[in-house]
Amino acid sequence: MRTETKAKTSTTDMEVTSIRLERTLKEKLKNLSGNQGYQSLIRDILWNYVNQKSGDYRPQFAQTDIRATVEAIAQKDESCVLTGKLIQAGDEMFLGFTIHGDLVPLSQIP
């Protein structure tokens, strides 16, 4: 899955915030962050959360992200995650199982 990343903000334009983390959580974040740095990883995680909760989050998937599909009928208007094509309520569609365990709407293949 590809997610749209927020443009990098200069650290001089950021506010300093203190947060207390369990030592093991901080170590795991450091290990996961690699060269990115754990503070940058935390910002990315927080932006993803805020975007998801605000409705601004629009994940992008590639065909290679889809592991399997099942036929379905749309219960409400949806957008195909691969093409952006509108899938109207009542239309036949596919549900795609992704490599990350997501279940996503897919338009019918012509």
ROSE-4610 file (N, C-alpha, C; in Angstrom, 1 decimal, always signed):
// ROSE-4610
residu = [M/M/M/R/R/R/T/T/T/E/E/E/T/T/T/K/K/K/A/A/A/K/K/K/T/T/T/S/S/S/T/T/T/T/T/T/D/D/D/M/M/M/E/E/E/V/V/V/T/T/T/S/S/S/I/I/I/R/R/R/L/L/L/E/E/E/R/R/R/T/T/T/L/L/L/K/K/K/E/E/E/K/K/K/L/L/L/K/K/K/N/N/N/L/L/L/S/S/S/G/G/G/N/N/N/Q/Q/Q/G/G/G/Y/Y/Y/Q/Q/Q/S/S/S/L/L/L/I/I/I/R/R/R/D/D/D/I/I/I/L/L/L/W/W/W/N/N/N/Y/Y/Y/V/V/V/N/N/N/Q/Q/Q/K/K/K/S/S/S/G/G/G/D/D/D/Y/Y/Y/R/R/R/P/P/P/Q/Q/Q/F/F/F/A/A/A/Q/Q/Q/T/T/T/D/D/D/I/I/I/R/R/R/A/A/A/T/T/T/V/V/V/E/E/E/A/A/A/I/I/I/A/A/A/Q/Q/Q/K/K/K/D/D/D/E/E/E/S/S/S/C/C/C/V/V/V/L/L/L/T/T/T/G/G/G/K/K/K/L/L/L/I/I/I/Q/Q/Q/A/A/A/G/G/G/D/D/D/E/E/E/M/M/M/F/F/F/L/L/L/G/G/G/F/F/F/T/T/T/I/I/I/H/H/H/G/G/G/D/D/D/L/L/L/V/V/V/P/P/P/L/L/L/S/S/S/Q/Q/Q/I/I/I/P/P/P]
num = [1/1/1/2/2/2/3/3/3/4/4/4/5/5/5/6/6/6/7/7/7/8/8/8/9/9/9/10/10/10/11/11/11/12/12/12/13/13/13/14/14/14/15/15/15/16/16/16/17/17/17/18/18/18/19/19/19/20/20/20/21/21/21/22/22/22/23/23/23/24/24/24/25/25/25/26/26/26/27/27/27/28/28/28/29/29/29/30/30/30/31/31/31/32/32/32/33/33/33/34/34/34/35/35/35/36/36/36/37/37/37/38/38/38/39/39/39/40/40/40/41/41/41/42/42/42/43/43/43/44/44/44/45/45/45/46/46/46/47/47/47/48/48/48/49/49/49/50/50/50/51/51/51/52/52/52/53/53/53/54/54/54/55/55/55/56/56/56/57/57/57/58/58/58/59/59/59/60/60/60/61/61/61/62/62/62/63/63/63/64/64/64/65/65/65/66/66/66/67/67/67/68/68/68/69/69/69/70/70/70/71/71/71/72/72/72/73/73/73/74/74/74/75/75/75/76/76/76/77/77/77/78/78/78/79/79/79/80/80/80/81/81/81/82/82/82/83/83/83/84/84/84/85/85/85/86/86/86/87/87/87/88/88/88/89/89/89/90/90/90/91/91/91/92/92/92/93/93/93/94/94/94/95/95/95/96/96/96/97/97/97/98/98/98/99/99/99/100/100/100/101/101/101/102/102/102/103/103/103/104/104/104/105/105/105/106/106/106/107/107/107/108/108/108/109/109/109/110/110/110]
x = [+0.8/+0.0/+0.9/+0.6/+1.3/+0.4/+0.9/+0.2/+0.8/+0.0/+0.5/+1.1/+2.4/+3.1/+3.0/+2.9/+2.8/+4.2/+4.1/+5.4/+6.2/+7.5/+8.4/+8.4/+8.2/+8.2/+9.6/+10.1/+11.4/+11.2/+12.2/+12.1/+12.0/+12.4/+12.3/+10.9/+10.0/+8.6/+7.8/+8.4/+7.6/+7.7/+6.7/+6.7/+7.2/+8.0/+8.5/+7.4/+7.3/+6.3/+6.9/+6.6/+7.2/+6.1/+6.5/+5.6/+6.4/+5.7/+6.3/+6.0/+7.0/+6.8/+7.4/+6.8/+7.5/+8.8/+9.8/+11.1/+11.0/+10.3/+10.2/+9.5/+8.5/+7.9/+8.8/+9.6/+10.6/+11.6/+12.1/+13.1/+12.5/+11.3/+10.7/+10.5/+10.1/+10.0/+11.3/+12.4/+13.7/+14.1/+13.8/+14.1/+13.3/+12.1/+11.2/+11.6/+12.1/+12.3/+13.5/+14.5/+15.7/+16.4/+16.7/+17.4/+16.5/+15.2/+14.2/+14.3/+14.5/+14.5/+13.1/+13.1/+11.8/+10.9/+11.4/+10.5/+9.8/+10.5/+9.9/+8.8/+9.1/+8.2/+6.9/+7.1/+5.9/+5.1/+5.7/+5.0/+4.2/+4.8/+4.1/+2.9/+3.1/+2.0/+0.9/+1.2/+0.2/-0.6/+0.2/-0.5/-1.4/-1.0/-1.9/-3.2/-3.0/-4.2/-5.1/-4.6/-5.4/-6.1/-5.4/-6.0/-7.1/-6.9/-7.9/-9.2/-9.0/-10.1/-10.8/-10.2/-10.8/-11.4/-11.2/-11.8/-10.9/-9.7/-8.8/-8.0/-8.0/-7.1/-7.6/-6.8/-7.1/-5.9/-5.9/-4.8/-4.8/-3.6/-3.4/-2.9/-3.4/-3.0/-2.5/-1.6/-1.2/-1.8/-1.9/-2.4/-1.6/-0.4/+0.5/+0.1/-0.6/-1.1/-2.2/-2.9/-4.1/-3.8/-4.1/-3.8/-4.9/-6.2/-7.3/-8.5/-9.5/-10.8/-12.0/-13.1/-14.4/-15.4/-16.4/-17.5/-18.4/-18.9/-19.8/-20.7/-21.7/-22.6/-22.4/-22.2/-21.9/-23.2/-23.0/-24.1/-24.3/-23.2/-23.2/-22.2/-22.2/-21.2/-19.8/-19.0/-17.6/-16.7/-15.4/-14.5/-13.5/-13.2/-12.2/-10.8/-10.1/-8.9/-7.7/-8.0/-6.9/-7.2/-8.4/-8.7/-9.4/-10.0/-10.7/-12.1/-12.5/-13.8/-14.9/-16.0/-17.1/-17.8/-18.1/-18.9/-20.2/-21.3/-22.6/-23.2/-24.0/-24.7/-25.6/-25.5/-26.3/-25.5/-24.4/-23.5/-22.7/-22.4/-21.5/-20.1/-19.3/-18.0/-17.2/-15.9/-15.1/-14.6/-14.4/-13.7/-12.3/-11.3/-9.9/-9.3/-8.7/-7.9/-6.4/-5.9/-4.6/-3.5/-2.3/-1.1/-1.0/-1.7/-1.7/-2.9/-3.8/-5.0/-6.2/-6.1/-7.2/-8.2/-9.4/-10.5/-10.9/-10.7/-10.9/-11.8/-12.5/-13.4/-12.7/-13.1/-12.5/-13.7/-13.5/-14.5/-14.4/-15.5/-15.5/-14.5/-13.8/-12.8/-13.6/-13.4/-14.1/-13.8]
y = [-1.2/+0.0/+1.2/+2.2/+3.4/+4.5/+5.2/+6.3/+7.6/+8.6/+9.9/+10.5/+10.9/+11.4/+12.9/+13.5/+14.9/+15.5/+16.7/+17.4/+17.6/+17.4/+17.6/+19.0/+19.2/+20.5/+20.7/+21.8/+22.1/+22.0/+21.5/+21.4/+22.7/+23.8/+25.1/+25.6/+25.0/+25.4/+24.5/+23.6/+22.7/+23.2/+22.8/+23.1/+21.9/+22.2/+21.1/+20.6/+19.3/+18.6/+17.5/+17.3/+16.2/+15.2/+13.9/+12.8/+11.7/+11.0/+9.9/+8.6/+7.8/+6.5/+5.4/+4.3/+3.2/+2.9/+2.5/+2.2/+1.2/+0.1/-0.9/-0.4/+0.5/+1.1/+2.0/+2.8/+3.6/+2.8/+1.8/+0.9/+0.3/-0.2/-0.8/+0.2/+1.4/+2.5/+2.8/+2.8/+3.1/+2.0/+0.7/-0.4/-0.4/+0.0/+0.1/+1.3/+2.3/+3.6/+3.5/+2.7/+2.6/+4.0/+4.4/+5.6/+6.8/+6.6/+7.7/+8.4/+7.7/+8.3/+8.0/+7.7/+7.4/+8.6/+9.8/+10.9/+11.2/+11.0/+11.2/+10.1/+8.9/+7.8/+8.1/+8.6/+9.0/+10.1/+11.1/+12.1/+11.5/+10.6/+9.9/+9.1/+8.4/+7.6/+8.5/+9.6/+10.6/+11.2/+11.6/+12.2/+11.2/+9.9/+8.9/+8.7/+8.7/+8.6/+9.8/+11.0/+12.2/+12.2/+11.9/+11.8/+10.8/+9.6/+8.5/+9.0/+9.6/+10.0/+11.2/+12.1/+13.2/+13.0/+11.8/+11.4/+11.8/+12.4/+12.9/+11.7/+10.6/+9.5/+8.8/+8.7/+8.0/+7.1/+5.8/+4.9/+4.6/+4.4/+4.0/+2.6/+1.8/+0.4/+0.1/-0.8/-1.3/-2.7/-3.1/-4.5/-5.5/-5.3/-6.3/-6.4/-5.4/-5.4/-6.3/-6.8/-7.6/-9.1/-9.8/-11.2/-12.1/-11.7/-12.5/-11.5/-12.0/-11.2/-12.1/-11.5/-12.2/-11.3/-11.9/-11.1/-10.6/-9.4/-8.7/-7.8/-7.3/-6.2/-5.0/-3.9/-2.7/-2.3/-2.1/-1.7/-0.1/+0.5/+2.0/+2.4/+3.7/+4.1/+3.9/+3.4/+3.1/+3.6/+3.7/+4.0/+2.8/+2.4/+1.3/+1.9/+1.1/+1.6/+1.5/+0.8/+0.8/+1.8/+2.1/+3.0/+4.3/+4.3/+5.5/+5.5/+4.5/+4.4/+4.3/+5.0/+5.0/+3.6/+3.0/+1.8/+2.2/+2.2/+2.7/+1.6/+2.0/+1.1/+0.2/-1.1/-2.1/-2.7/-2.1/-2.6/-3.8/-4.7/-5.8/-5.2/-5.8/-5.4/-6.5/-6.3/-7.3/-6.6/-7.5/-7.1/-7.7/-6.9/-7.4/-7.6/-8.7/-8.9/-8.5/-7.6/-7.1/-7.8/-7.6/-8.3/-7.8/-6.7/-6.1/-6.5/-7.3/-7.8/-6.8/-5.8/-4.9/-5.6/-5.2/-5.6/-4.3/-4.3/-3.0/-3.2/-2.2/-2.2/-2.2/-3.0/-3.1/-3.1/-2.3/-2.3/-3.6/-4.0/-5.2/-5.0/-6.1/-6.1/-6.3/-5.5/-5.6/-6.9]
z = [+0.0/+0.0/+0.0/-0.8/-0.9/-0.2/+0.7/+1.3/+0.9/+0.8/+0.4/+1.7/+1.6/+2.7/+2.7/+3.9/+4.1/+3.8/+3.2/+2.8/+4.1/+4.0/+5.2/+5.7/+7.0/+7.6/+8.3/+8.1/+8.8/+10.3/+11.0/+12.4/+13.1/+12.4/+13.0/+13.0/+12.2/+12.1/+13.0/+13.7/+14.6/+16.1/+16.8/+18.2/+19.0/+20.1/+20.9/+21.8/+21.8/+22.7/+23.4/+24.6/+25.4/+25.6/+25.4/+25.5/+26.3/+27.2/+27.9/+27.3/+27.0/+26.3/+27.2/+27.2/+27.9/+27.2/+27.9/+27.4/+26.2/+26.4/+25.4/+24.1/+24.3/+23.1/+22.3/+23.1/+22.4/+21.7/+22.3/+21.6/+20.4/+20.5/+19.3/+18.2/+18.5/+17.5/+16.9/+17.7/+17.1/+16.2/+16.5/+15.6/+14.3/+14.4/+13.2/+12.3/+12.9/+12.1/+11.2/+11.5/+10.7/+10.6/+9.4/+9.2/+9.3/+9.3/+9.4/+10.7/+11.8/+13.1/+13.8/+15.0/+15.7/+15.8/+16.0/+16.1/+14.8/+13.7/+12.4/+12.2/+12.6/+12.5/+13.3/+14.6/+15.4/+14.7/+14.1/+13.4/+12.3/+11.5/+10.4/+10.9/+12.0/+12.6/+13.1/+13.7/+14.1/+13.0/+11.9/+10.7/+10.1/+10.0/+9.4/+10.3/+11.6/+12.5/+12.3/+12.3/+12.1/+10.8/+9.7/+8.4/+8.3/+8.9/+8.9/+9.6/+10.8/+11.6/+11.0/+10.2/+9.6/+8.3/+7.8/+6.5/+5.3/+5.6/+4.5/+4.0/+4.6/+4.3/+3.1/+2.0/+0.8/+0.5/+1.0/+0.7/-0.8/-1.3/-2.7/-2.7/-3.6/-3.7/-5.1/-5.3/-6.6/-6.8/-8.0/-8.3/-7.5/-7.3/-6.6/-5.1/-4.6/-3.2/-2.9/-4.0/-3.9/-3.9/-2.9/-2.8/-3.3/-3.1/-3.5/-3.7/-4.4/-4.6/-4.4/-4.0/-3.9/-4.5/-5.1/-5.7/-4.6/-4.8/-3.8/-4.5/-3.8/-4.2/-3.3/-3.9/-3.1/-2.3/-1.1/-0.2/-0.2/-0.5/-0.6/-1.7/-2.1/-3.1/-2.6/-3.4/-3.1/-4.3/-4.0/-5.1/-5.2/-6.4/-6.6/-6.1/-5.3/-4.8/-5.8/-6.9/-8.0/-9.0/-9.4/-10.5/-10.1/-8.9/-8.5/-9.1/-9.9/-10.5/-9.5/-9.7/-8.8/-8.9/-7.8/-7.7/-7.0/-7.7/-7.1/-6.2/-5.2/-4.4/-5.3/-5.0/-5.8/-7.0/-7.4/-8.4/-8.0/-9.0/-8.7/-8.6/-7.7/-7.5/-6.9/-6.6/-6.0/-4.6/-3.7/-2.5/-2.6/-2.5/-2.6/-1.2/-0.9/+0.3/+0.0/+0.7/+0.5/+1.2/+0.9/+1.6/+3.0/+3.3/+4.7/+5.5/+4.9/+5.6/+5.5/+4.6/+4.4/+3.4/+3.6/+2.6/+1.9/+0.6/-0.2/-1.3/-1.7/-2.9/-4.2/-5.1/-6.5/-7.5/-8.6/-9.6/-10.4/-11.1/-12.0/-13.0/-13.3/-14.4/-15.7/-16.7/-18.0/-18.7]
